[in-house]
Amino acid sequence: MIKLTQPGLPLPPPPPPPETLAKKRFHGPETHFFSGIRASLTILEQGVQWLQGNSLKKGLILALVLGATLSFALSLVVQLATGMSSTDFVLLAVVAPITEEIFKGLSILIVALYVWKRVPTRRHGAVLGAAAGLGFSISENTLFSVSYASLSGQVVNNQAISGGYVAELIVSRWLSVPFMHVLWSAFVGVGVFVLLCQRKTNQNVSSWLAAPFLLLGVVVHIIWNSVALALSGLTPLVITGLDVVLIFLPFAIIFRDFLGGHFNFQDFLRSVPEPIPYRQTSPFPPPPPPP
């Protein structure tokens, strides 16, 4: 048998990236709500070079760090610069979501352009955005936890803040980590994927395709905060639970459909085959007729 290490013998090429999702593991029912948008996303994914080596992990780690530092710091500075009270409804429900998603998008863009050099698929964009959102959430929750702890024993509106209530505030913040910034920034990450692919390719894809993802990241954030503020008379854990059920679940289902309507987390980055509309302007030849 000839060994691959024999002098003069070229190394075999790396295996191609997986293109289809294994259906042996649990993945839940498939959905097909946005087939048109999904087909356009599939067109953008055609021919994009896969990430090699440790670029994937390095990019995700950097996105998490940038989300926790750069994005968080810039958002905090801008929000403080508005001069609004920390309890102002407009600040919490409108200004904060807009500024935070913009600056998390900046961290996503930095990694995409200077570390990954590209975003191969919508799922890579989603996981990149989720990493930035997770980092942001860690910093934000740490700041809130310190702020809440300082309230213990104080009198607000003629009522003493108990240690138990403070503990519930802190626990509810950390329990909400997977349901807040992670999802919102994942939408933004897919939008960044679309923007970069449209810039580098001449595919026949609508120029507005990035807009729904970028806007959804902001809009879902606004809705979550607005609902939480509207329910402020309830206990923190109840508010978090209602936000998860009323806001996170429906938008998570929508986001899952954008990603292909079918995945499990063990094989998250594996793409799901999508039917591509073969129009006269399509850059791809039509499929052969069935035998």
Contacts in CASP RR format, 6 or more apart in sequence:
PFRMAT RR
TARGET T0000
AUTHOR 0000-0000-0000
METHOD contacts of the structure
MODEL  1
MIKLTQPGLPLPPPPPPPETLAKKRFHGPETHFFSGIRASLTILEQGVQW
LQGNSLKKGLILALVLGATLSFALSLVVQLATGMSSTDFVLLAVVAPITE
EIFKGLSILIVALYVWKRVPTRRHGAVLGAAAGLGFSISENTLFSVSYAS
LSGQVVNNQAISGGYVAELIVSRWLSVPFMHVLWSAFVGVGVFVLLCQRK
TNQNVSSWLAAPFLLLGVVVHIIWNSVALALSGLTPLVITGLDVVLIFLP
FAIIFRDFLGGHFNFQDFLRSVPEPIPYRQTSPFPPPPPPP
2 9 0 8 1.000
3 9 0 8 1.000
4 11 0 8 1.000
4 12 0 8 1.000
14 52 0 8 1.000
16 50 0 8 1.000
17 50 0 8 1.000
17 120 0 8 1.000
18 267 0 8 1.000
18 270 0 8 1.000
18 271 0 8 1.000
19 270 0 8 1.000
19 271 0 8 1.000
19 273 0 8 1.000
20 270 0 8 1.000
20 271 0 8 1.000
20 272 0 8 1.000
20 273 0 8 1.000
21 27 0 8 1.000
21 262 0 8 1.000
21 263 0 8 1.000
21 264 0 8 1.000
21 267 0 8 1.000
21 270 0 8 1.000
21 271 0 8 1.000
21 272 0 8 1.000
22 267 0 8 1.000
22 270 0 8 1.000
25 264 0 8 1.000
25 266 0 8 1.000
25 267 0 8 1.000
26 264 0 8 1.000
27 262 0 8 1.000
27 263 0 8 1.000
27 264 0 8 1.000
28 262 0 8 1.000
28 264 0 8 1.000
30 261 0 8 1.000
30 262 0 8 1.000
31 253 0 8 1.000
31 256 0 8 1.000
31 257 0 8 1.000
31 261 0 8 1.000
31 262 0 8 1.000
32 38 0 8 1.000
32 257 0 8 1.000
32 261 0 8 1.000
33 254 0 8 1.000
33 257 0 8 1.000
34 254 0 8 1.000
34 257 0 8 1.000
34 258 0 8 1.000
35 274 0 8 1.000
35 275 0 8 1.000
36 277 0 8 1.000
37 209 0 8 1.000
37 212 0 8 1.000
37 258 0 8 1.000
38 257 0 8 1.000
38 258 0 8 1.000
38 260 0 8 1.000
38 274 0 8 1.000
39 274 0 8 1.000
39 275 0 8 1.000
39 276 0 8 1.000
39 277 0 8 1.000
40 205 0 8 1.000
40 206 0 8 1.000
40 209 0 8 1.000
41 122 0 8 1.000
41 190 0 8 1.000
41 194 0 8 1.000
41 209 0 8 1.000
41 258 0 8 1.000
41 274 0 8 1.000
42 271 0 8 1.000
42 274 0 8 1.000
42 276 0 8 1.000
43 203 0 8 1.000
43 204 0 8 1.000
43 205 0 8 1.000
43 276 0 8 1.000
43 282 0 8 1.000
43 283 0 8 1.000
43 284 0 8 1.000
44 122 0 8 1.000
44 193 0 8 1.000
44 194 0 8 1.000
44 197 0 8 1.000
44 198 0 8 1.000
44 201 0 8 1.000
44 203 0 8 1.000
44 205 0 8 1.000
44 209 0 8 1.000
45 120 0 8 1.000
45 121 0 8 1.000
45 122 0 8 1.000
45 197 0 8 1.000
45 271 0 8 1.000
46 203 0 8 1.000
46 283 0 8 1.000
46 284 0 8 1.000
48 118 0 8 1.000
48 120 0 8 1.000
48 121 0 8 1.000
48 197 0 8 1.000
49 118 0 8 1.000
49 120 0 8 1.000
50 120 0 8 1.000
51 116 0 8 1.000
51 118 0 8 1.000
51 120 0 8 1.000
51 124 0 8 1.000
55 115 0 8 1.000
55 116 0 8 1.000
55 117 0 8 1.000
56 116 0 8 1.000
56 124 0 8 1.000
58 115 0 8 1.000
59 111 0 8 1.000
59 115 0 8 1.000
59 116 0 8 1.000
59 128 0 8 1.000
59 131 0 8 1.000
60 127 0 8 1.000
60 128 0 8 1.000
60 131 0 8 1.000
61 131 0 8 1.000
62 110 0 8 1.000
62 111 0 8 1.000
62 115 0 8 1.000
63 107 0 8 1.000
63 108 0 8 1.000
63 111 0 8 1.000
63 128 0 8 1.000
63 129 0 8 1.000
63 131 0 8 1.000
63 132 0 8 1.000
64 131 0 8 1.000
64 132 0 8 1.000
64 133 0 8 1.000
64 134 0 8 1.000
64 135 0 8 1.000
65 135 0 8 1.000
66 107 0 8 1.000
66 110 0 8 1.000
66 111 0 8 1.000
66 132 0 8 1.000
67 104 0 8 1.000
67 107 0 8 1.000
67 132 0 8 1.000
67 133 0 8 1.000
67 135 0 8 1.000
67 136 0 8 1.000
67 139 0 8 1.000
68 135 0 8 1.000
68 136 0 8 1.000
68 138 0 8 1.000
68 139 0 8 1.000
69 139 0 8 1.000
70 103 0 8 1.000
70 106 0 8 1.000
70 107 0 8 1.000
70 110 0 8 1.000
71 100 0 8 1.000
71 103 0 8 1.000
71 104 0 8 1.000
71 105 0 8 1.000
71 106 0 8 1.000
71 107 0 8 1.000
71 132 0 8 1.000
71 133 0 8 1.000
71 136 0 8 1.000
72 103 0 8 1.000
72 135 0 8 1.000
72 136 0 8 1.000
72 139 0 8 1.000
72 140 0 8 1.000
74 99 0 8 1.000
74 103 0 8 1.000
74 106 0 8 1.000
75 96 0 8 1.000
75 99 0 8 1.000
75 100 0 8 1.000
75 103 0 8 1.000
75 136 0 8 1.000
78 99 0 8 1.000
78 103 0 8 1.000
79 91 0 8 1.000
79 95 0 8 1.000
79 96 0 8 1.000
79 99 0 8 1.000
82 91 0 8 1.000
82 95 0 8 1.000
84 90 0 8 1.000
84 91 0 8 1.000
84 95 0 8 1.000
85 91 0 8 1.000
89 229 0 8 1.000
92 225 0 8 1.000
92 229 0 8 1.000
93 222 0 8 1.000
93 225 0 8 1.000
93 226 0 8 1.000
93 229 0 8 1.000
94 222 0 8 1.000
96 221 0 8 1.000
96 225 0 8 1.000
97 184 0 8 1.000
97 218 0 8 1.000
97 221 0 8 1.000
97 222 0 8 1.000
97 225 0 8 1.000
98 218 0 8 1.000
98 222 0 8 1.000
100 136 0 8 1.000
100 181 0 8 1.000
100 221 0 8 1.000
101 184 0 8 1.000
101 185 0 8 1.000
101 188 0 8 1.000
101 214 0 8 1.000
101 217 0 8 1.000
101 218 0 8 1.000
101 221 0 8 1.000
104 129 0 8 1.000
104 132 0 8 1.000
104 133 0 8 1.000
104 136 0 8 1.000
104 181 0 8 1.000
104 184 0 8 1.000
104 185 0 8 1.000
104 188 0 8 1.000
105 129 0 8 1.000
105 132 0 8 1.000
105 185 0 8 1.000
105 188 0 8 1.000
105 189 0 8 1.000
105 192 0 8 1.000
107 132 0 8 1.000
108 125 0 8 1.000
108 128 0 8 1.000
108 129 0 8 1.000
108 132 0 8 1.000
108 185 0 8 1.000
108 188 0 8 1.000
108 189 0 8 1.000
108 192 0 8 1.000
109 192 0 8 1.000
111 128 0 8 1.000
111 132 0 8 1.000
112 118 0 8 1.000
112 119 0 8 1.000
112 125 0 8 1.000
112 128 0 8 1.000
112 192 0 8 1.000
112 193 0 8 1.000
112 196 0 8 1.000
113 196 0 8 1.000
116 124 0 8 1.000
116 128 0 8 1.000
118 196 0 8 1.000
118 200 0 8 1.000
119 125 0 8 1.000
119 128 0 8 1.000
119 189 0 8 1.000
119 192 0 8 1.000
119 193 0 8 1.000
119 196 0 8 1.000
119 197 0 8 1.000
121 193 0 8 1.000
121 269 0 8 1.000
121 271 0 8 1.000
122 190 0 8 1.000
122 193 0 8 1.000
122 194 0 8 1.000
122 258 0 8 1.000
122 259 0 8 1.000
123 259 0 8 1.000
123 263 0 8 1.000
123 268 0 8 1.000
123 269 0 8 1.000
123 270 0 8 1.000
123 271 0 8 1.000
124 193 0 8 1.000
124 269 0 8 1.000
125 186 0 8 1.000
125 189 0 8 1.000
125 190 0 8 1.000
125 191 0 8 1.000
125 192 0 8 1.000
125 193 0 8 1.000
126 186 0 8 1.000
126 189 0 8 1.000
126 190 0 8 1.000
126 255 0 8 1.000
126 259 0 8 1.000
127 186 0 8 1.000
127 268 0 8 1.000
127 269 0 8 1.000
128 189 0 8 1.000
128 192 0 8 1.000
129 185 0 8 1.000
129 186 0 8 1.000
129 188 0 8 1.000
129 189 0 8 1.000
129 192 0 8 1.000
130 182 0 8 1.000
130 183 0 8 1.000
130 185 0 8 1.000
130 186 0 8 1.000
132 185 0 8 1.000
132 189 0 8 1.000
133 181 0 8 1.000
133 182 0 8 1.000
133 184 0 8 1.000
133 185 0 8 1.000
134 177 0 8 1.000
134 181 0 8 1.000
134 182 0 8 1.000
135 181 0 8 1.000
136 181 0 8 1.000
136 185 0 8 1.000
137 177 0 8 1.000
137 180 0 8 1.000
137 181 0 8 1.000
137 182 0 8 1.000
138 177 0 8 1.000
140 181 0 8 1.000
141 173 0 8 1.000
141 174 0 8 1.000
141 177 0 8 1.000
144 169 0 8 1.000
144 170 0 8 1.000
144 173 0 8 1.000
145 170 0 8 1.000
145 173 0 8 1.000
145 174 0 8 1.000
148 166 0 8 1.000
148 169 0 8 1.000
148 170 0 8 1.000
148 173 0 8 1.000
149 166 0 8 1.000
149 170 0 8 1.000
151 161 0 8 1.000
151 166 0 8 1.000
152 161 0 8 1.000
152 162 0 8 1.000
152 163 0 8 1.000
152 166 0 8 1.000
153 160 0 8 1.000
153 161 0 8 1.000
153 162 0 8 1.000
153 163 0 8 1.000
154 160 0 8 1.000
154 161 0 8 1.000
155 161 0 8 1.000
165 236 0 8 1.000
168 235 0 8 1.000
168 236 0 8 1.000
168 237 0 8 1.000
169 236 0 8 1.000
171 236 0 8 1.000
171 237 0 8 1.000
172 236 0 8 1.000
172 237 0 8 1.000
172 239 0 8 1.000
172 240 0 8 1.000
173 236 0 8 1.000
175 237 0 8 1.000
175 240 0 8 1.000
176 240 0 8 1.000
176 243 0 8 1.000
176 244 0 8 1.000
179 243 0 8 1.000
179 244 0 8 1.000
179 248 0 8 1.000
180 221 0 8 1.000
180 224 0 8 1.000
180 248 0 8 1.000
183 220 0 8 1.000
183 248 0 8 1.000
183 251 0 8 1.000
183 252 0 8 1.000
183 255 0 8 1.000
184 217 0 8 1.000
184 218 0 8 1.000
184 220 0 8 1.000
184 221 0 8 1.000
184 224 0 8 1.000
185 217 0 8 1.000
186 255 0 8 1.000
187 213 0 8 1.000
187 214 0 8 1.000
187 216 0 8 1.000
187 217 0 8 1.000
187 220 0 8 1.000
187 255 0 8 1.000
188 213 0 8 1.000
188 214 0 8 1.000
188 217 0 8 1.000
189 213 0 8 1.000
190 213 0 8 1.000
190 258 0 8 1.000
190 259 0 8 1.000
191 210 0 8 1.000
191 213 0 8 1.000
191 214 0 8 1.000
192 210 0 8 1.000
194 205 0 8 1.000
194 209 0 8 1.000
194 210 0 8 1.000
194 213 0 8 1.000
195 210 0 8 1.000
197 203 0 8 1.000
197 205 0 8 1.000
198 205 0 8 1.000
198 207 0 8 1.000
198 209 0 8 1.000
198 210 0 8 1.000
202 283 0 8 1.000
203 283 0 8 1.000
204 279 0 8 1.000
204 281 0 8 1.000
204 282 0 8 1.000
204 283 0 8 1.000
213 258 0 8 1.000
216 251 0 8 1.000
216 254 0 8 1.000
220 247 0 8 1.000
220 251 0 8 1.000
223 247 0 8 1.000
224 243 0 8 1.000
224 247 0 8 1.000
224 248 0 8 1.000
227 242 0 8 1.000
227 243 0 8 1.000
227 246 0 8 1.000
227 247 0 8 1.000
228 239 0 8 1.000
228 240 0 8 1.000
228 243 0 8 1.000
231 238 0 8 1.000
231 239 0 8 1.000
231 242 0 8 1.000
232 239 0 8 1.000
234 242 0 8 1.000
256 263 0 8 1.000
259 272 0 8 1.000
260 272 0 8 1.000
260 274 0 8 1.000
261 272 0 8 1.000
262 272 0 8 1.000
263 270 0 8 1.000
263 272 0 8 1.000
276 282 0 8 1.000
276 284 0 8 1.000
278 284 0 8 1.000
278 285 0 8 1.000
278 286 0 8 1.000
278 287 0 8 1.000
END
